[in-house]
Amino acid sequence: MKMLLPLTTILLCISMLIFPKETLAAATMGLETWWTIVLPALLPFFIMAELFLGLGVVHFISILLEPIMRPIFNLPGSAAFVVALGYSSGFPVGASLTTKLRNQHLCTRIEGERLISFTNNASPLFIFVAVSVGIFQNPALGLLLATAHYLSNLCLGFLLRFYGADDPEKIPGKINYDHLISKSFQAMFEAQKKDGRSLGKLLSDAISKSIQSLLTIGGFIVLFAVIIAVLGTSGIRQYLEIILALIFSPLHFPDPLITALSGGLFEMTLGVKMVGECSAALPLQIIAVSMIMGWGGLSIQAQVMGIISDSDLRFFPFFLTRIAHMLLAGLFTYVLIQSQVMGVVNMMFVPKIPHHPLLYVLIPWGLCLASPLWSIMVAFFWILVFNIRDRLKKFKF
């Protein structure tokens, strides 16, 4: 490994010099993707996450949603904040927020590794707009893809509750449901007092940290765009396609679909686009897209690796769960297709969403504001249910 990485870097550099035209074109495409889609889509979530942490909103949610998150996912209440923003914003917001929680000691290392493994998804904006409308021109298809994608990841999160059951950092004890609201506000005020920054300073720090994180993500996107171009131009990707053909031989994927999967191995968006353009049966295309989105691509996985390097979270559990998510998403998609859901989906009227760049600005801002509100509403409903249950117990029939 000590020799492999330097040697690979040298070979990549030499390949960039041999193929300068392809390298420039790929880097330009990666930069354009980051500037027009990734930056406006993720910047709101990064800024709001920093503000929520500084203002103590995460600490408020942590106490309030503990009765929900602990029984279902064996995670602290603060994980609900990551789930809400991670599922509404997409890669790699879940990794960024989990790292922040871990650094503020709002979760243990094992809890953070579980959380990061099922809160990094393709965003609803990507599935419903970029994929279903932009690539397949079928708005209803987004319902099937989103169901398979999010349901498989939630199932993975539930199964992961048994991972690290003997967590040495976890504080044992029964959840106390008394005075949850007052405790939540108290935790929020204490967090604000401990932070001590003014609103102006908090805004300035939130914006600067968010821009810095997104610049790093942009660098990964450009780098992997160049790697994919170099592999394709040099002919190395053909050997990867042979390996993928052997792996996916039970699924009987045609050669054009295998080529698309080789692109999705490195970069999710490129792979999904290649699947939409290849000549293959629609059910096979849908399964392949679902598997690529579950895998996420090495580009996104490298982004996650870079983000969690600021903490003690380990990357390997996340990598294994990407494989599991890929297989589960493909399986769920196959089951949905075989259960004739495709016919129902095609009969449904789903309004066509305009494929406009402005959506990547307006929708993320709306989602990042709505997600914590939905979490709080769920928490209040849960508290109401427990209060009613406790009152009913007082009556003797």
C-alpha positions as CSV (number, residue, x, y, z in Angstrom):
1,M,0.0,0.0,0.0
2,K,2.9,2.4,0.8
3,M,4.2,1.9,-2.8
4,L,0.9,1.5,-4.5
5,L,-0.5,4.9,-3.7
6,P,2.6,6.9,-4.8
7,L,2.8,4.8,-8.0
8,T,-0.8,5.3,-8.8
9,T,-0.5,9.1,-8.3
10,I,2.6,9.2,-10.6
11,L,0.8,7.2,-13.3
12,L,-2.3,9.5,-13.1
13,C,-0.1,12.5,-13.4
14,I,1.7,11.0,-16.5
15,S,-1.7,10.1,-18.0
16,M,-2.9,13.7,-17.6
17,L,0.2,14.9,-19.5
18,I,-0.4,12.3,-22.2
19,F,-4.1,13.2,-22.6
20,P,-4.2,17.0,-21.9
21,K,-7.3,17.6,-24.0
22,E,-9.4,14.9,-22.3
23,T,-8.1,16.0,-18.9
24,L,-9.1,19.6,-19.5
25,A,-12.5,18.7,-20.8
26,A,-13.2,16.4,-17.8
27,A,-12.0,19.0,-15.3
28,T,-14.2,21.6,-16.9
29,M,-17.2,19.3,-16.8
30,G,-16.6,18.5,-13.1
31,L,-16.2,22.1,-12.2
32,E,-19.4,23.0,-14.1
33,T,-21.3,20.3,-12.3
34,W,-20.1,21.6,-8.9
35,W,-20.8,25.2,-9.7
36,T,-24.3,24.8,-11.3
37,I,-25.7,21.9,-9.2
38,V,-23.7,20.9,-6.1
39,L,-22.9,24.3,-4.7
40,P,-26.4,25.8,-4.8
41,A,-28.0,22.5,-3.8
42,L,-25.7,21.8,-0.7
43,L,-24.7,25.3,0.5
44,P,-28.1,26.0,2.2
45,F,-27.9,22.7,4.2
46,F,-24.3,23.3,5.3
47,I,-25.0,26.9,6.5
48,M,-28.2,25.9,8.3
49,A,-26.5,23.0,9.9
50,E,-23.8,25.2,11.3
51,L,-26.5,27.7,12.6
52,F,-28.5,24.9,14.2
53,L,-25.4,23.6,16.0
54,G,-24.4,27.1,17.2
55,L,-28.0,28.1,18.3
56,G,-28.5,24.8,20.2
57,V,-31.3,23.6,18.0
58,V,-29.5,20.2,17.6
59,H,-29.3,19.9,21.4
60,F,-33.0,20.7,21.6
61,I,-33.9,18.0,19.1
62,S,-31.5,15.6,20.8
63,I,-33.5,15.5,24.1
64,L,-36.9,15.8,22.4
65,L,-36.5,12.9,19.9
66,E,-34.5,10.5,22.2
67,P,-37.7,8.5,22.9
68,I,-38.1,7.9,19.1
69,M,-34.5,7.4,17.9
70,R,-33.3,5.1,20.7
71,P,-36.0,2.3,20.4
72,I,-35.9,2.3,16.5
73,F,-32.3,2.9,15.6
74,N,-30.5,2.7,18.9
75,L,-29.2,6.2,18.4
76,P,-29.4,9.4,20.4
77,G,-32.1,12.0,19.7
78,S,-29.5,14.3,18.0
79,A,-29.4,11.7,15.2
80,A,-32.9,12.7,14.1
81,F,-31.3,16.0,13.0
82,V,-28.9,14.2,10.7
83,V,-31.6,11.9,9.4
84,A,-33.9,14.8,8.5
85,L,-31.2,16.8,6.7
86,G,-29.4,13.8,5.3
87,Y,-32.5,12.4,3.6
88,S,-33.6,15.7,2.3
89,S,-30.3,17.1,1.0
90,G,-28.3,14.0,-0.2
91,F,-24.6,13.2,-0.3
92,P,-22.5,14.0,1.7
93,V,-24.4,16.1,4.2
94,G,-25.1,13.1,6.5
95,A,-21.3,12.5,6.8
96,S,-20.6,16.2,7.5
97,L,-23.3,16.5,10.2
98,T,-22.4,13.2,11.8
99,T,-18.8,14.3,12.1
100,K,-19.9,17.5,13.8
101,L,-22.1,15.6,16.3
102,R,-19.2,13.3,17.1
103,N,-16.8,16.2,17.6
104,Q,-19.3,17.8,20.0
105,H,-19.7,14.5,21.9
106,L,-23.3,14.3,21.0
107,C,-22.9,10.6,19.9
108,T,-20.4,7.8,20.5
109,R,-18.0,6.6,17.8
110,I,-20.0,3.5,17.1
111,E,-23.3,5.5,17.1
112,G,-21.6,7.9,14.6
113,E,-20.5,5.0,12.4
114,R,-24.0,3.6,12.4
115,L,-25.6,7.0,11.7
116,I,-23.2,7.8,8.8
117,S,-24.0,4.5,7.2
118,F,-27.7,5.1,6.5
119,T,-28.0,8.9,6.3
120,N,-26.0,9.4,3.1
121,N,-28.4,9.1,0.2
122,A,-29.2,10.6,-3.2
123,S,-31.3,13.6,-2.6
124,P,-35.0,13.8,-3.6
125,L,-34.1,16.6,-5.9
126,F,-31.7,14.4,-7.7
127,I,-34.1,11.4,-8.0
128,F,-37.2,13.3,-8.9
129,V,-35.7,16.0,-11.1
130,A,-32.3,15.0,-12.5
131,V,-33.0,11.2,-12.9
132,S,-36.8,10.8,-13.5
133,V,-37.3,14.0,-15.5
134,G,-33.9,15.0,-16.8
135,I,-32.7,11.5,-17.9
136,F,-35.8,9.2,-18.3
137,Q,-38.5,11.9,-19.0
138,N,-40.8,10.0,-16.7
139,P,-41.8,11.9,-13.5
140,A,-43.7,8.9,-12.1
141,L,-40.5,6.8,-12.2
142,G,-39.1,8.9,-9.3
143,L,-41.7,7.4,-6.9
144,L,-40.4,3.8,-7.6
145,L,-36.7,4.8,-7.4
146,A,-37.2,6.9,-4.2
147,T,-39.2,4.1,-2.5
148,A,-36.5,1.5,-3.2
149,H,-33.6,3.9,-2.4
150,Y,-34.9,5.3,1.0
151,L,-36.6,2.2,2.2
152,S,-33.5,0.0,1.7
153,N,-31.4,2.6,3.6
154,L,-33.9,2.8,6.4
155,C,-34.0,-1.0,6.7
156,L,-30.2,-0.9,6.8
157,G,-30.3,1.7,9.6
158,F,-32.7,-0.5,11.6
159,L,-30.5,-3.6,11.2
160,L,-27.4,-1.6,12.2
161,R,-29.0,-1.0,15.6
162,F,-27.5,-4.3,16.6
163,Y,-24.0,-3.3,15.5
164,G,-21.8,-2.4,18.4
165,A,-24.3,-3.5,21.1
166,D,-21.4,-3.5,23.7
167,D,-20.6,0.2,23.0
168,P,-18.1,1.2,25.8
169,E,-19.0,4.9,25.5
170,K,-22.7,4.4,25.8
171,I,-24.2,5.5,29.1
172,P,-26.7,2.8,30.2
173,G,-30.0,3.8,31.6
174,K,-33.7,4.0,30.9
175,I,-35.2,6.8,28.9
176,N,-36.9,9.4,31.0
177,Y,-40.0,10.7,29.3
178,D,-40.9,13.3,32.0
179,H,-40.6,17.0,31.2
180,L,-39.1,16.4,27.8
181,I,-40.0,19.8,26.5
182,S,-38.6,21.8,29.4
183,K,-35.4,19.6,29.3
184,S,-35.1,20.3,25.6
185,F,-35.3,24.0,26.0
186,Q,-32.8,23.9,28.9
187,A,-30.4,21.9,26.7
188,M,-30.7,24.5,23.9
189,F,-30.1,27.5,26.2
190,E,-27.1,25.8,27.8
191,A,-25.7,25.1,24.4
192,Q,-26.1,28.7,23.4
193,K,-24.4,29.9,26.5
194,K,-21.5,27.5,26.0
195,D,-21.1,28.6,22.4
196,G,-21.1,32.3,23.3
197,R,-20.8,33.7,19.8
198,S,-22.9,36.6,18.6
199,L,-25.3,36.2,15.7
200,G,-23.0,38.0,13.3
201,K,-20.0,35.9,14.3
202,L,-22.1,32.8,14.0
203,L,-23.3,33.6,10.5
204,S,-19.8,34.5,9.4
205,D,-18.4,31.2,10.7
206,A,-21.2,29.2,9.2
207,I,-20.7,30.7,5.8
208,S,-16.9,30.4,5.8
209,K,-16.9,26.8,7.1
210,S,-19.6,25.8,4.6
211,I,-17.7,27.3,1.6
212,Q,-14.5,25.6,2.7
213,S,-16.3,22.2,3.0
214,L,-17.9,22.7,-0.5
215,L,-14.5,23.6,-2.0
216,T,-13.1,20.3,-0.8
217,I,-16.1,18.5,-2.3
218,G,-15.6,20.4,-5.6
219,G,-12.0,19.2,-5.6
220,F,-13.1,15.6,-5.3
221,I,-15.6,16.0,-8.1
222,V,-13.1,17.5,-10.5
223,L,-10.4,14.9,-9.6
224,F,-12.7,11.9,-10.2
225,A,-14.0,13.4,-13.4
226,V,-10.4,13.4,-14.6
227,I,-9.8,9.9,-13.4
228,I,-12.8,8.6,-15.2
229,A,-11.7,10.4,-18.4
230,V,-8.2,9.1,-18.2
231,L,-9.3,5.5,-17.5
232,G,-11.7,5.6,-20.5
233,T,-9.1,7.2,-22.9
234,S,-6.3,4.9,-21.9
235,G,-8.5,1.7,-22.3
236,I,-8.1,0.6,-18.6
237,R,-11.8,0.9,-18.1
238,Q,-12.3,-2.0,-20.5
239,Y,-10.7,-4.4,-18.0
240,L,-12.9,-3.0,-15.2
241,E,-15.9,-3.8,-17.4
242,I,-14.8,-7.4,-17.8
243,I,-14.6,-7.8,-14.0
244,L,-18.0,-6.1,-13.5
245,A,-19.5,-8.4,-16.2
246,L,-18.4,-11.4,-14.2
247,I,-19.8,-10.0,-10.9
248,F,-23.2,-9.1,-12.4
249,S,-23.5,-12.1,-14.7
250,P,-26.4,-13.5,-12.7
251,L,-28.4,-10.4,-13.5
252,H,-27.8,-10.8,-17.3
253,F,-27.0,-7.2,-17.8
254,P,-26.1,-6.4,-21.5
255,D,-22.7,-5.0,-22.4
256,P,-23.9,-1.3,-22.7
257,L,-25.3,-1.5,-19.1
258,I,-22.0,-3.0,-17.8
259,T,-20.2,0.0,-19.4
260,A,-22.6,2.4,-17.6
261,L,-22.0,0.5,-14.3
262,S,-18.2,1.0,-14.8
263,G,-18.9,4.8,-14.9
264,G,-21.1,4.5,-11.8
265,L,-18.4,2.7,-10.0
266,F,-16.5,6.0,-9.8
267,E,-19.1,8.7,-10.1
268,M,-22.9,8.3,-9.4
269,T,-24.2,11.1,-11.7
270,L,-22.1,10.0,-14.7
271,G,-23.1,6.4,-14.2
272,V,-26.8,7.2,-14.0
273,K,-26.6,9.3,-17.1
274,M,-24.8,6.6,-19.0
275,V,-27.5,4.1,-17.9
276,G,-30.3,6.4,-19.3
277,E,-28.5,6.7,-22.6
278,C,-27.6,3.0,-23.1
279,S,-29.7,0.5,-25.1
280,A,-31.2,-1.8,-22.6
281,A,-34.7,-2.9,-21.3
282,L,-36.3,-0.3,-19.0
283,P,-36.6,-2.6,-16.0
284,L,-32.9,-3.4,-16.2
285,Q,-32.0,0.3,-16.5
286,I,-34.1,1.0,-13.4
287,I,-32.4,-1.7,-11.4
288,A,-29.0,-0.5,-12.5
289,V,-29.8,3.1,-11.6
290,S,-31.0,2.0,-8.2
291,M,-27.8,0.0,-7.5
292,I,-25.6,2.9,-8.6
293,M,-27.4,5.3,-6.3
294,G,-27.1,2.8,-3.4
295,W,-23.3,2.5,-4.1
296,G,-22.9,6.2,-4.4
297,G,-19.6,6.0,-6.4
298,L,-16.0,6.2,-5.3
299,S,-16.1,9.9,-5.7
300,I,-18.7,10.4,-3.0
301,Q,-17.1,7.8,-0.8
302,A,-13.8,9.7,-1.1
303,Q,-15.6,12.8,0.0
304,V,-17.0,11.0,3.0
305,M,-13.5,9.7,3.9
306,G,-12.1,13.2,3.7
307,I,-15.0,14.6,5.9
308,I,-14.8,12.1,8.7
309,S,-11.0,12.3,8.8
310,D,-11.5,15.2,11.2
311,S,-13.0,12.8,13.7
312,D,-12.3,9.3,15.0
313,L,-15.0,7.7,12.9
314,R,-13.9,4.8,10.8
315,F,-14.5,4.6,7.0
316,F,-14.6,0.8,6.6
317,P,-18.1,0.3,8.1
318,F,-19.4,2.9,5.8
319,F,-17.8,1.2,2.8
320,L,-19.4,-2.1,3.7
321,T,-22.8,-0.6,4.1
322,R,-22.5,1.0,0.6
323,I,-22.2,-2.5,-0.8
324,A,-25.2,-3.6,1.3
325,H,-27.3,-0.6,0.3
326,M,-26.5,-1.3,-3.4
327,L,-27.6,-4.9,-3.1
328,L,-30.7,-4.0,-1.0
329,A,-31.8,-1.2,-3.4
330,G,-31.4,-3.4,-6.4
331,L,-33.4,-6.2,-4.7
332,F,-36.2,-3.8,-3.6
333,T,-36.4,-2.3,-7.1
334,Y,-36.6,-5.8,-8.6
335,V,-39.4,-6.8,-6.2
336,L,-41.3,-3.6,-6.9
337,I,-41.0,-4.2,-10.7
338,Q,-42.1,-7.8,-10.4
339,S,-45.1,-6.9,-8.2
340,Q,-46.5,-4.8,-11.1
341,V,-45.9,-1.6,-9.3
342,M,-44.5,-0.2,-12.6
343,G,-47.9,-0.5,-14.2
344,V,-49.5,1.4,-11.3
345,V,-46.8,4.0,-11.4
346,N,-47.2,4.6,-15.1
347,M,-50.9,5.1,-14.6
348,M,-50.5,7.7,-11.8
349,F,-50.6,11.3,-12.7
350,V,-47.5,13.0,-11.4
351,P,-47.1,16.6,-12.5
352,K,-44.0,17.2,-14.6
353,I,-41.3,19.0,-12.7
354,P,-39.5,21.6,-14.8
355,H,-35.8,20.7,-15.1
356,H,-34.6,24.2,-14.3
357,P,-31.3,25.1,-12.5
358,L,-33.2,27.5,-10.2
359,L,-34.8,24.4,-8.5
360,Y,-31.3,23.5,-7.2
361,V,-31.4,26.8,-5.3
362,L,-35.0,27.2,-4.1
363,I,-35.9,23.6,-3.2
364,P,-32.9,23.0,-0.9
365,W,-33.6,26.2,1.0
366,G,-37.2,25.1,1.5
367,L,-36.2,21.6,2.5
368,C,-33.5,22.6,5.0
369,L,-36.0,24.9,6.8
370,A,-38.8,22.3,6.7
371,S,-36.9,19.3,7.9
372,P,-36.3,20.4,11.5
373,L,-39.9,21.6,11.7
374,W,-41.1,18.2,10.7
375,S,-38.8,16.6,13.3
376,I,-40.2,18.8,16.1
377,M,-43.8,18.1,15.0
378,V,-43.2,14.3,15.1
379,A,-41.6,14.8,18.6
380,F,-44.6,16.7,19.9
381,F,-47.0,14.0,18.5
382,W,-44.9,11.3,20.2
383,I,-44.9,13.1,23.5
384,L,-48.7,13.5,23.2
385,V,-49.1,9.7,22.7
386,F,-47.0,9.0,25.7
387,N,-48.9,11.4,27.9
388,I,-52.2,9.9,26.9
389,R,-50.8,6.4,27.6
390,D,-49.6,7.4,31.0
391,R,-53.0,9.0,31.9
392,L,-54.8,5.9,30.8
393,K,-52.6,3.8,33.0
394,K,-53.9,5.7,36.0
395,F,-57.4,4.6,35.5
396,K,-58.4,1.1,36.7
397,F,-61.0,-0.7,34.8
